[in-house]
Amino acid sequence: MTLKKGRILTLFLIIDIIVIAIFINKIVAYWSVALVCLLICIFWGRKEECLVNPFLLFALTPFTLLIYRNISDTYMMDLTKETWLIAILNIGAFISALSYISNGEKRVAVKPSDEQLYTDAIILAVAGFVPSLLFSVFGIAAPLYSIFGLLTVPALMCAIKLKNARLIIVFMLLYGITWINNVAKSTILTTCLAFLIGFEKYFVKSKKHKRWFFILCVVGLVIVILSFTFANQNRGMKSAEGQLAYYTKYGGVTWNGAAALFMPYMYLETPWTNLQYVMQSQDTRTFGLWLIKPLLGYLQIDSLFAEHYQLIPMSSFNTYTFIACQFKDFGMGGSILISALLGIFVRYVYTKYKSSEDPLDAACYVYVAQAVLEMFFSNHFFQQSYPFTIVALIVLYKCVFRKIKIILHHKD
């Protein structure tokens, strides 16, 4: 069976099982659909040449739905059939749109020279690290400093592509300085993904390399899990045991697992609670304001609609999965279309990453990969916008700085 036929069968399988589940209208049927979606992600993810691919990254979303259990009435709720339904519809739509990733021959593309990539690394590092350092060290928030901070990853990817150890070490030292007063789980995750994607793209060339790379991915996963405890220590909670004791005392939590896994579990599962809470308590439409929020942010006018972008969580855990924004915009039916469009966007960036020799395209995929990995958690496409922003910045950089250099070179 060809790849194309297999992907078409995947689409029909998803549609069929969702229709059957809706007809049965039982939570166990919806749970079964989520399980099938997880298995599809794993199956197609293993078919991809790249281990860090959108299927395996997105697999975390149906997985979190499958293991959902209410362990505290203060922070969680039992999920209703309506919540299960909107979850599987949007998960199915995203996977269906993503399923048409091409595994065909690589497109012919211009391969940047090492000289060009070194120049790119320096320019992007200055543009990205200087505003971040000013904010982290001196508390000076330069205009658009958070947007320019995205350029640190393209700089790092150029250094990895060049296999320039000095540049990589310097960039990591600069990252360390920016983390001194502003460490965050998302920042750690971005850096881990950048190294994983960069090393897989430019260093993994044999089966032996792939085995070692798999081990590296496992180590990265452990680091991310441990970062929950580390980041919360910055907020005054001194240990995993202390965190569990606090939530047990004040939130009536019932937890029988390892203390170190408690906070990761809460971050994994409470977004589904908040999605349901929004559906039940904030069932009004914003008619596309979330969809165009990235554009409004670029125009610096998103603050004019701040009251429409307020989502109220059930508790202090304040994330809502990738679905809540789309539900607020267009309800259950419209949210499905937006999930499909996100799948198309992710497919485009990932396909370009696979076929391109340019590390700037790999950097775009780093941020998109992070947004996909965290779709169980939040909608970083619309709420934070960085996946769209980095693509726009890289297109602008290629069109302006690289073309200027080419023009000057021809003049010489």
Phi, psi and chi 1 to 4 in degrees:
 res  aa     phi    psi   chi1   chi2   chi3   chi4
   1 MET       -  131.2 -178.2  173.5   62.2      -
   2 THR   -73.7  162.0   64.2      -      -      -
   3 LEU   -58.1  -44.1  175.3   70.0      -      -
   4 LYS   -62.1  -45.7 -175.0  175.8 -179.4  179.8
   5 LYS   -64.2  -38.3  -71.7 -178.0  178.7  178.7
   6 GLY   -62.9  -39.6      -      -      -      -
   7 ARG   -70.2  -35.5  -64.2  -78.6  166.8   85.1
   8 ILE   -65.7  -42.1  -68.0  173.6      -      -
   9 LEU   -63.0  -35.4  -72.2  175.8      -      -
  10 THR   -60.6  -44.8  -63.1      -      -      -
  11 LEU   -59.6  -47.7  173.0   60.6      -      -
  12 PHE   -67.0  -34.5  -79.7  107.1      -      -
  13 LEU   -63.2  -45.1  173.7   61.9      -      -
  14 ILE   -61.4  -45.9  -67.7  173.1      -      -
  15 ILE   -61.8  -44.6  -66.2  173.4      -      -
  16 ASP   -62.9  -47.3  -72.3  -17.0      -      -
  17 ILE   -70.0  -31.2   60.5  174.2      -      -
  18 ILE   -68.3  -42.4  -70.6  177.7      -      -
  19 VAL   -61.0  -43.3  169.8      -      -      -
  20 ILE   -63.9  -42.2  -67.2  171.0      -      -
  21 ALA   -64.1  -40.4      -      -      -      -
  22 ILE   -63.9  -39.2  -67.2  173.3      -      -
  23 PHE   -64.2  -42.5  178.6   77.4      -      -
  24 ILE   -70.6  -39.6  -63.1  173.4      -      -
  25 ASN    56.4   47.2 -164.2   28.0      -      -
  26 LYS  -125.9  147.1  -60.6  -72.3 -174.0 -179.2
  27 ILE   -60.5  -35.7  -73.4 -179.2      -      -
  28 VAL   -63.0  -32.0   64.9      -      -      -
  29 ALA   -70.3  -42.2      -      -      -      -
  30 TYR   -66.4  -37.8  -64.2  140.5      -      -
  31 TRP   -60.6  -39.9 -172.1   92.6      -      -
  32 SER   -64.8  -37.5  -60.1      -      -      -
  33 VAL   -64.3  -43.5  175.9      -      -      -
  34 ALA   -60.2  -38.2      -      -      -      -
  35 LEU   -64.2  -43.5  176.4   60.6      -      -
  36 VAL   -61.9  -42.3  171.4      -      -      -
  37 CYS   -61.1  -41.1  -72.1      -      -      -
  38 LEU   -62.0  -45.0  172.4   61.5      -      -
  39 LEU   -65.1  -36.8  -65.5  176.0      -      -
  40 ILE   -63.4  -43.1  -72.0  172.3      -      -
  41 CYS   -60.3  -43.7  -74.0      -      -      -
  42 ILE   -67.2  -42.5  -65.7  173.0      -      -
  43 PHE   -61.8  -52.8  177.2   79.1      -      -
  44 TRP   -72.4  -29.1  -74.2  119.3      -      -
  45 GLY   -64.1  -38.2      -      -      -      -
  46 ARG   -71.7  -22.9  -68.4 -174.1   62.4 -172.6
  47 LYS   -75.9  -21.7  -67.1  -72.9 -174.6 -179.7
  48 GLU   -73.5  146.5  -71.3  -68.6  -43.3      -
  49 GLU   -67.1  -35.2  -66.0  179.1    5.0      -
  50 CYS   -87.0  130.1  -57.0      -      -      -
  51 LEU   -70.8  -39.8 -179.2   60.8      -      -
  52 VAL   -86.5   76.5 -172.5      -      -      -
  53 ASN  -117.2  161.2   64.0   72.4      -      -
  54 PRO   -60.9  -30.3  -22.4   32.6      -      -
  55 PHE   -64.2  -49.9  -72.8  107.2      -      -
  56 LEU   -69.5  -34.1  -67.2 -178.6      -      -
  57 LEU   -66.7  -43.0  -66.0  171.4      -      -
  58 PHE   -73.6  -19.4 -175.6   68.6      -      -
  59 ALA   -55.4  -25.6      -      -      -      -
  60 LEU   -62.7  -28.9 -172.3   56.1      -      -
  61 THR   -68.4  -55.1  -63.7      -      -      -
  62 PRO   -63.7  -29.5   18.2  -29.6      -      -
  63 PHE   -62.7  -44.7  174.2   74.7      -      -
  64 THR   -63.7  -33.1   59.0      -      -      -
  65 LEU   -67.9  -39.1 -169.9   58.8      -      -
  66 LEU   -66.5  -34.4  -71.7  169.5      -      -
  67 ILE   -96.6    9.4   65.4  170.8      -      -
  68 TYR   -63.3  131.2 -176.0   93.8      -      -
  69 ARG  -148.7  132.5 -177.7  171.1   64.1   88.7
  70 ASN   -74.2  110.6 -177.7   -2.3      -      -
  71 ILE  -109.0    2.7   63.1  171.4      -      -
  72 SER  -165.6  119.7  167.6      -      -      -
  73 ASP   -69.3  -13.5  -71.7  -25.0      -      -
  74 THR   -75.8  -36.5  -58.5      -      -      -
  75 TYR  -113.1  -13.1  -59.6  105.3      -      -
  76 MET  -139.5  166.1  -57.5  176.9   74.5      -
  77 MET  -134.4  160.5  -65.3 -174.1  -73.1      -
  78 ASP   -72.8  129.6  -65.1  -33.3      -      -
  79 LEU   -72.9  136.8  -62.3 -175.6      -      -
  80 THR   -85.9  169.7   64.8      -      -      -
  81 LYS   -62.7  -34.5  -71.8 -174.5  -73.6 -172.2
  82 GLU   -64.7  -39.0  -70.4   75.1   14.7      -
  83 THR   -68.0  -43.0  -56.0      -      -      -
  84 TRP   -60.2  -39.9  -82.6   94.8      -      -
  85 LEU   -65.6  -49.6  177.2   58.9      -      -
  86 ILE   -65.1  -31.5 -166.0  172.6      -      -
  87 ALA   -65.5  -49.8      -      -      -      -
  88 ILE   -71.7  -30.3   63.3  171.0      -      -
  89 LEU   -65.2  -44.2  -73.8  172.7      -      -
  90 ASN   -74.1  -38.3  -79.9  -87.1      -      -
  91 ILE   -61.8  -45.2  -70.6  171.5      -      -
  92 GLY   -62.9  -39.0      -      -      -      -
  93 ALA   -66.1  -41.7      -      -      -      -
  94 PHE   -65.1  -46.4 -177.8   81.4      -      -
  95 ILE   -63.4  -40.3  -64.8  173.0      -      -
  96 SER   -62.0  -44.6  -61.8      -      -      -
  97 ALA   -68.1  -34.3      -      -      -      -
  98 LEU   -73.4  -22.9 -167.8   62.0      -      -
  99 SER   -67.5  -11.3  -68.6      -      -      -
 100 TYR   -97.9   29.5  -70.8   91.7      -      -
 101 ILE   -62.2  131.6  -70.3  173.7      -      -
 102 SER   -84.4  133.4  171.6      -      -      -
 103 ASN  -110.2   22.2  -84.1   15.6      -      -
 104 GLY   -76.7 -165.9      -      -      -      -
 105 GLU   -66.7  150.2  -64.2 -178.1    0.3      -
 106 LYS   -68.8  142.0  -69.3 -174.1  176.5 -178.7
 107 ARG   -73.6  150.7  -65.0  173.1  -63.1  174.4
 108 VAL   -72.0  123.9  176.6      -      -      -
 109 ALA  -136.4  153.6      -      -      -      -
 110 VAL   -71.7  128.5  176.0      -      -      -
 111 LYS   -97.4  114.0 -176.6  178.4  179.6 -179.8
 112 PRO   -62.2  143.4  -18.1   30.9      -      -
 113 SER   -72.9  161.9   65.1      -      -      -
 114 ASP   -61.5  -36.5  -72.2   -7.6      -      -
 115 GLU   -62.0  -42.5 -179.9 -173.4    0.5      -
 116 GLN   -63.9  -43.0  175.1   65.1   63.3      -
 117 LEU   -67.8  -35.3  -67.6 -179.6      -      -
 118 TYR   -65.2  -42.6 -171.4   84.5      -      -
 119 THR   -61.7  -43.7  -58.4      -      -      -
 120 ASP   -58.6  -45.5  -69.4  -21.3      -      -
 121 ALA   -59.3  -43.8      -      -      -      -
 122 ILE   -68.1  -47.9  -60.4  -57.8      -      -
 123 ILE   -61.3  -47.2  -66.8  174.5      -      -
 124 LEU   -68.3  -35.4  -67.2  167.4      -      -
 125 ALA   -64.7  -44.8      -      -      -      -
 126 VAL   -62.4  -46.5  171.2      -      -      -
 127 ALA   -65.8  -32.2      -      -      -      -
 128 GLY   -90.7  -43.5      -      -      -      -
 129 PHE   -80.8  -35.7  -79.2  114.0      -      -
 130 VAL   -58.8  -51.1  169.7      -      -      -
 131 PRO   -61.7  -36.8  -22.3   34.8      -      -
 132 SER   -66.6  -40.8  -62.6      -      -      -
 133 LEU   -67.2  -40.3  -70.4  169.7      -      -
 134 LEU   -59.2  -39.5  -75.1  174.4      -      -
 135 PHE   -75.4  -45.2 -179.3   75.1      -      -
 136 SER   -70.9  -40.3  -61.4      -      -      -
 137 VAL   -90.2  -43.8  178.8      -      -      -
 138 PHE  -109.4   -5.7  -58.0  105.1      -      -
 139 GLY    72.3   18.8      -      -      -      -
 140 ILE   -93.8  116.7  -59.7  173.7      -      -
 141 ALA   -94.1   95.4      -      -      -      -
 142 ALA   -67.0  154.8      -      -      -      -
 143 PRO   -56.2  129.6  -25.0   34.4      -      -
 144 LEU    59.9   29.0  -56.2  176.7      -      -
 145 TYR   -61.9  -35.0   84.2   92.9      -      -
 146 SER   -69.1  -33.2   60.2      -      -      -
 147 ILE   -70.5  -46.3  -68.7  179.1      -      -
 148 PHE   -64.5  -27.7  -77.2  107.7      -      -
 149 GLY   -61.1  -22.7      -      -      -      -
 150 LEU   -64.2  -23.0  -63.5  175.5      -      -
 151 LEU   -74.7   -7.7  -63.2  175.8      -      -
 152 THR   -65.7  -34.9   58.6      -      -      -
 153 VAL   -68.8  -45.5  168.1      -      -      -
 154 PRO   -56.0  -38.5  -27.4   34.9      -      -
 155 ALA   -61.8  -45.5      -      -      -      -
 156 LEU   -62.9  -40.3  178.3   61.5      -      -
 157 MET   -65.6  -35.4  -64.5  -55.9  -75.0      -
 158 CYS   -63.7  -41.3  -71.5      -      -      -
 159 ALA   -65.4  -39.9      -      -      -      -
 160 ILE   -66.0  -43.2  -66.2  174.2      -      -
 161 LYS   -59.9  -40.0  165.0   69.9  172.0  174.0
 162 LEU   -75.2  -14.0  -69.6  168.5      -      -
 163 LYS    56.9   39.8  -59.1  179.9 -178.5  178.1
 164 ASN   -94.6   98.7 -170.5  -44.8      -      -
 165 ALA   -62.3  -37.1      -      -      -      -
 166 ARG   -62.6  -46.7  -70.6 -177.1  179.2  178.9
 167 LEU   -62.8  -42.6  -84.3 -178.3      -      -
 168 ILE   -61.0  -44.2  -66.9  173.1      -      -
 169 ILE   -64.4  -43.7  -67.9  171.2      -      -
 170 VAL   -61.5  -44.6  169.4      -      -      -
 171 PHE   -64.2  -39.0  -67.5  165.5      -      -
 172 MET   -68.0  -35.7  -71.7  -50.2  -59.5      -
 173 LEU   -63.7  -40.6  -72.2  173.6      -      -
 174 LEU   -65.5  -40.3  -68.9  173.8      -      -
 175 TYR   -57.8  -45.1  -88.3  123.4      -      -
 176 GLY   -59.0  -39.8      -      -      -      -
 177 ILE   -65.2  -42.1  -64.7  172.7      -      -
 178 THR   -68.5  -20.8   62.7      -      -      -
 179 TRP   -85.5  -11.1  -68.5  -10.7      -      -
 180 ILE   -54.7  -47.8  -69.8  174.6      -      -
 181 ASN  -111.3    7.7  -63.3  -43.8      -      -
 182 ASN  -147.4   41.2 -166.8   32.5      -      -
 183 VAL   -71.4  139.9   66.2      -      -      -
 184 ALA  -148.4  151.1      -      -      -      -
 185 LYS   -60.4  -39.5  -66.5 -177.7  -72.5  -67.1
 186 SER   -65.3  -36.5   60.1      -      -      -
 187 THR   -66.9  -42.9  -51.9      -      -      -
 188 ILE   -61.5  -42.7  -64.6  171.9      -      -
 189 LEU   -63.3  -42.2  178.9   57.9      -      -
 190 THR   -59.1  -45.4  -56.2      -      -      -
 191 THR   -66.2  -42.1  -50.4      -      -      -
 192 CYS   -60.8  -45.1  -73.1      -      -      -
 193 LEU   -64.9  -38.2  -80.2  173.0      -      -
 194 ALA   -60.2  -44.2      -      -      -      -
 195 PHE   -68.1  -42.7  -87.9  103.0      -      -
 196 LEU   -62.6  -48.4  -70.6  176.0      -      -
 197 ILE   -67.9  -41.4  -69.7  171.6      -      -
 198 GLY   -64.2  -44.6      -      -      -      -
 199 PHE   -68.6  -38.3  -86.3   78.7      -      -
 200 GLU   -64.9  -38.9 -178.5  174.7   25.4      -
 201 LYS   -70.0  -40.9  178.3   76.1  171.2  176.8
 202 TYR  -114.1   -8.2  -57.0  115.3      -      -
 203 PHE  -122.5  -28.9  -71.4   85.2      -      -
 204 VAL   -81.6  107.6  177.1      -      -      -
 205 LYS  -125.8   -9.3  -56.3  -62.3 -179.8 -177.7
 206 SER  -138.2  172.2   65.9      -      -      -
 207 LYS   -63.8  -36.6  -71.5 -175.4  177.9 -179.9
 208 LYS   -63.8  -42.8 -177.8  179.8  179.1 -179.7
 209 HIS   -60.9  -40.0  -70.1  163.9      -      -
 210 LYS   -64.3  -37.4  -71.9 -177.3  178.3 -180.0
 211 ARG   -64.3  -44.8  -73.8 -165.6  -65.3  -90.4
 212 TRP   -65.3  -36.4  -80.4  106.4      -      -
 213 PHE   -66.3  -37.4 -178.9   70.3      -      -
 214 PHE   -60.8  -42.5  176.9   76.9      -      -
 215 ILE   -62.1  -40.7  -65.7  172.3      -      -
 216 LEU   -61.1  -39.3 -176.4   61.9      -      -
 217 CYS   -63.6  -40.5  -72.2      -      -      -
 218 VAL   -63.4  -43.2  173.3      -      -      -
 219 VAL   -61.4  -41.8  172.0      -      -      -
 220 GLY   -60.9  -39.4      -      -      -      -
 221 LEU   -63.3  -41.5  178.3   61.8      -      -
 222 VAL   -62.4  -41.3  172.1      -      -      -
 223 ILE   -61.7  -42.7  -68.7  173.3      -      -
 224 VAL   -62.8  -42.8  169.7      -      -      -
 225 ILE   -63.2  -44.4  -68.4  173.7      -      -
 226 LEU   -66.0  -25.7  -67.2  177.0      -      -
 227 SER   -66.0  -22.9   72.7      -      -      -
 228 PHE   -61.7  -46.0  -76.1   92.2      -      -
 229 THR   -67.4  -44.1  -61.0      -      -      -
 230 PHE   -62.2  -45.4  178.2   71.1      -      -
 231 ALA   -65.3  -37.3      -      -      -      -
 232 ASN   -74.2  -23.5  -79.9  -57.1      -      -
 233 GLN   -63.0  -33.4  -75.3  176.4   -8.8      -
 234 ASN   -63.5  -22.9 -103.1   13.9      -      -
 235 ARG   -96.1    7.2  -59.6  172.2 -175.1  173.3
 236 GLY   105.1   -6.2      -      -      -      -
 237 MET   -93.5  116.6  -62.4 -177.7 -177.8      -
 238 LYS   -82.8  -19.6  -60.8  -57.3 -179.7 -177.2
 239 SER  -156.9  165.9   66.8      -      -      -
 240 ALA   -62.9  -39.0      -      -      -      -
 241 GLU   -64.7  -38.7  -69.8   74.9   14.5      -
 242 GLY   -65.7  -38.9      -      -      -      -
 243 GLN   -63.4  -45.5  -65.1  165.5   27.0      -
 244 LEU   -63.7  -41.6  177.0   56.8      -      -
 245 ALA   -62.0  -40.0      -      -      -      -
 246 TYR   -63.0  -50.3  173.5   85.2      -      -
 247 TYR   -71.4  -27.3  -74.6  105.0      -      -
 248 THR   -70.1  -40.9  -60.1      -      -      -
 249 LYS   -70.3  -45.2  180.0  178.6  179.5  179.9
 250 TYR  -101.0  -12.3  -64.4  103.8      -      -
 251 GLY  -121.4    2.4      -      -      -      -
 252 GLY    62.3   34.3      -      -      -      -
 253 VAL   -71.7  137.8  167.9      -      -      -
 254 THR  -112.4  105.9  -57.0      -      -      -
 255 TRP  -135.3  122.2 -179.9 -103.2      -      -
 256 ASN  -110.2    2.3  -61.8  -41.1      -      -
 257 GLY   -90.6 -171.4      -      -      -      -
 258 ALA   -65.7  140.1      -      -      -      -
 259 ALA   -59.5  -35.6      -      -      -      -
 260 ALA   -66.1  -19.8      -      -      -      -
 261 LEU   -94.5   -7.1  -63.1  177.7      -      -
 262 PHE   -65.1  -52.5  167.9   68.0      -      -
 263 MET   -64.6  -42.3  -73.4  -56.0  -67.5      -
 264 PRO   -55.6  -40.7  -28.9   36.5      -      -
 265 TYR   -63.1  -42.4 -177.6   82.4      -      -
 266 MET   -63.7  -40.7  -66.3  -62.5  -75.3      -
 267 TYR   -68.5  -32.3  -80.7  104.5      -      -
 268 LEU   -70.9  -36.8  -72.5  171.1      -      -
 269 GLU  -104.2  -32.9  -57.1  -55.3  -37.4      -
 270 THR   -63.2  -24.3   50.9      -      -      -
 271 PRO   -59.1  -32.8  -28.2   36.9      -      -
 272 TRP   -69.0  -36.4  -66.4  110.0      -      -
 273 THR   -60.7  -46.7  -64.0      -      -      -
 274 ASN   -68.7  -33.0  -73.5  -30.8      -      -
 275 LEU   -58.5  -47.9  168.9   63.3      -      -
 276 GLN   -63.7  -38.4  179.4  165.8  -64.5      -
 277 TYR   -63.9  -40.1 -171.7   73.9      -      -
 278 VAL   -65.0  -44.2  167.2      -      -      -
 279 MET   -61.2  -34.0  -68.1  173.1   64.1      -
 280 GLN   -88.0  -33.6  -67.5  177.0  -13.3      -
 281 SER  -111.0  -12.1   65.2      -      -      -
 282 GLN  -135.4   47.4  -59.4  151.8   64.4      -
 283 ASP   -83.7   63.8 -170.2    8.0      -      -
 284 THR  -126.4  158.0   56.5      -      -      -
 285 ARG  -100.8  146.2  -55.6  -78.1   78.5   82.7
 286 THR  -108.7    0.4   43.8      -      -      -
 287 PHE    49.4   49.4  -57.6  107.1      -      -
 288 GLY    96.4   -1.5      -      -      -      -
 289 LEU   -64.1  -37.4  -82.6  178.5      -      -
 290 TRP   -67.5  -38.3  -79.7  106.0      -      -
 291 LEU   -61.8  -39.2 -179.2   63.4      -      -
 292 ILE   -98.5    9.2   63.7  171.9      -      -
 293 LYS   -57.0  -42.2 -172.8  175.4 -173.9  -65.9
 294 PRO   -56.7  -43.5  -27.0   36.1      -      -
 295 LEU   -64.2  -43.6  177.3   60.1      -      -
 296 LEU   -62.8  -34.5  -62.6  179.8      -      -
 297 GLY   -66.4  -41.0      -      -      -      -
 298 TYR   -62.7  -33.8  -57.2  148.3      -      -
 299 LEU   -84.3   -2.4  -62.0  174.2      -      -
 300 GLN    62.5   33.6  -63.5  -70.8  -68.1      -
 301 ILE  -123.6    8.4   58.5  173.2      -      -
 302 ASP   -65.3  -24.7   55.3  -33.3      -      -
 303 SER   -64.7  -22.2   59.7      -      -      -
 304 LEU   -65.7  -20.0  -61.7  177.1      -      -
 305 PHE  -115.4   22.9  -54.9   92.9      -      -
 306 ALA   -55.0  -39.8      -      -      -      -
 307 GLU   -65.0  -25.8   61.8 -178.1  -85.4      -
 308 HIS   -82.5  -14.3  -61.7  -70.9      -      -
 309 TYR   -98.2   13.0  -68.7  127.8      -      -
 310 GLN   -89.6  118.2  -67.3  178.6   -1.7      -
 311 LEU  -110.0  132.2  -63.1  175.0      -      -
 312 ILE  -101.4  119.8  -58.3  172.9      -      -
 313 PRO   -82.6  167.2   32.3  -35.1      -      -
 314 MET   -74.0  -30.8  177.9 -179.8  170.0      -
 315 SER  -145.3 -159.9   66.8      -      -      -
 316 SER   -72.6  -16.1   55.9      -      -      -
 317 PHE   -80.6  116.5  -67.3   90.7      -      -
 318 ASN  -123.2   44.2   58.3   -5.1      -      -
 319 THR  -121.3  161.1   56.2      -      -      -
 320 TYR  -136.7   20.0  -51.3   83.2      -      -
 321 THR    63.9  177.4   80.2      -      -      -
 322 PHE   -78.7   -6.9   73.4  102.9      -      -
 323 ILE   -89.4  -30.3  -57.6  170.1      -      -
 324 ALA   -58.5  -44.4      -      -      -      -
 325 CYS   -60.7  -43.2  -60.9      -      -      -
 326 GLN   -68.4  -36.2  -61.1  158.0 -161.6      -
 327 PHE   -64.1  -42.3  170.9   78.0      -      -
 328 LYS   -62.8  -37.0  -76.0  -69.4  -68.1 -179.9
 329 ASP   -70.7  -52.3  -96.3   -5.0      -      -
 330 PHE  -132.9    9.8  -56.6  112.4      -      -
 331 GLY    75.5 -171.1      -      -      -      -
 332 MET   -63.3  -47.1 -178.2  177.6  -67.6      -
 333 GLY   -64.4  -46.1      -      -      -      -
 334 GLY   -68.8  -29.1      -      -      -      -
 335 SER   -63.0  -30.4   67.1      -      -      -
 336 ILE   -64.8  -43.5  -57.7  168.8      -      -
 337 LEU   -62.1  -42.1  174.9   60.3      -      -
 338 ILE   -64.9  -39.1  -55.4  -55.9      -      -
 339 SER   -62.1  -38.9  -69.5      -      -      -
 340 ALA   -64.9  -40.7      -      -      -      -
 341 LEU   -64.7  -37.5  -68.0  175.1      -      -
 342 LEU   -63.8  -38.6  -73.2  178.8      -      -
 343 GLY   -61.6  -39.5      -      -      -      -
 344 ILE   -65.4  -43.1  -67.1  170.9      -      -
 345 PHE   -62.8  -45.8  172.8   74.4      -      -
 346 VAL   -62.6  -42.1  172.3      -      -      -
 347 ARG   -58.9  -41.8 -178.3 -176.2   69.6 -163.6
 348 TYR   -63.4  -49.2  165.3   76.8      -      -
 349 VAL   -66.2  -41.6  174.8      -      -      -
 350 TYR   -67.2  -42.5  174.5   63.9      -      -
 351 THR   -62.0  -40.7  -58.2      -      -      -
 352 LYS   -66.2  -38.8 -168.4  168.3 -174.7 -179.7
 353 TYR   -60.1  -42.7  153.6   72.5      -      -
 354 LYS   -67.7  -36.4  -70.6 -160.4  -57.3  179.5
 355 SER   -92.5  -13.5   62.7      -      -      -
 356 SER   -94.7  148.5  173.6      -      -      -
 357 GLU   -96.9    3.0  -66.0  -66.0  -29.1      -
 358 ASP   -93.6  120.3 -166.1  -25.6      -      -
 359 PRO   -63.8  -18.2   21.7  -32.6      -      -
 360 LEU   -66.8  -33.2  -59.2 -171.1      -      -
 361 ASP   -70.4  -34.8  -65.8  -35.6      -      -
 362 ALA   -64.7  -36.9      -      -      -      -
 363 ALA   -64.4  -38.7      -      -      -      -
 364 CYS   -59.3  -41.5  -70.7      -      -      -
 365 TYR   -67.8  -30.7  178.4   59.1      -      -
 366 VAL   -55.6  -49.9  168.9      -      -      -
 367 TYR   -70.3  -38.4  -74.2  107.3      -      -
 368 VAL   -66.3  -40.0  170.8      -      -      -
 369 ALA   -61.1  -40.6      -      -      -      -
 370 GLN   -63.5  -43.4  178.2  170.7  -11.6      -
 371 ALA   -62.8  -38.8      -      -      -      -
 372 VAL   -67.5  -44.3  172.2      -      -      -
 373 LEU   -58.7  -33.4  179.4   62.0      -      -
 374 GLU  -100.3   19.2  -63.2 -166.9   70.0      -
 375 MET   -67.7  -23.8  -74.2  176.2   76.0      -
 376 PHE   -66.8  -22.3   74.7   91.9      -      -
 377 PHE   -97.7  -49.1 -173.3   68.2      -      -
 378 SER  -162.8  167.8 -175.2      -      -      -
 379 ASN   -99.8   87.3 -166.7  -37.5      -      -
 380 HIS   -73.0  -14.5  -72.2 -174.8      -      -
 381 PHE   -67.6  -43.7  -65.2   94.1      -      -
 382 PHE  -102.0  -35.0  -60.1  137.3      -      -
 383 GLN   -75.7  -43.2  -71.5 -177.6  -65.1      -
 384 GLN  -108.6  -24.0  -60.9 -174.6   28.4      -
 385 SER    70.7   -0.2  -51.0      -      -      -
 386 TYR   -63.4  -28.5   61.3   78.3      -      -
 387 PRO   -63.4  -39.7  -22.9   35.2      -      -
 388 PHE   -73.0  -38.3  -59.9  128.4      -      -
 389 THR   -63.0  -44.9  -56.2      -      -      -
 390 ILE   -66.7  -36.8 -170.7   61.2      -      -
 391 VAL   -62.6  -43.9  171.5      -      -      -
 392 ALA   -64.7  -42.1      -      -      -      -
 393 LEU   -63.7  -41.8  -74.1  175.0      -      -
 394 ILE   -68.8  -39.8  -67.0  -56.0      -      -
 395 VAL   -60.8  -44.1  169.5      -      -      -
 396 LEU   -63.9  -42.6 -176.6   63.4      -      -
 397 TYR   -62.5  -44.7  180.0   82.7      -      -
 398 LYS   -63.1  -40.5  -72.2 -179.8  179.2  179.7
 399 CYS   -74.1  -28.4  -68.8      -      -      -
 400 VAL  -100.0  -67.8  176.2      -      -      -
 401 PHE   -68.3  -45.2  -72.6   94.7      -      -
 402 ARG   -68.0  -39.5  -80.9 -171.9  175.3  174.3
 403 LYS   -69.0  -35.5  -74.4 -168.3  174.5 -179.5
 404 ILE   -61.6  -43.0  -72.3  175.2      -      -
 405 LYS   -64.0  -39.6 -174.8  175.0  179.8  179.6
 406 ILE   -63.9  -42.4  -68.7  172.1      -      -
 407 ILE   -63.4  -44.7  -68.1  170.8      -      -
 408 LEU   -65.0  -36.0  -68.4  175.5      -      -
 409 HIS   -65.4  -41.9  177.4   73.4      -      -
 410 HIS   -66.5  -34.4  -75.2  -47.9      -      -
 411 LYS   -64.8  -38.4  -76.1 -176.4  177.2 -179.5
 412 ASP   -66.9      -  -67.6  -21.7      -      -
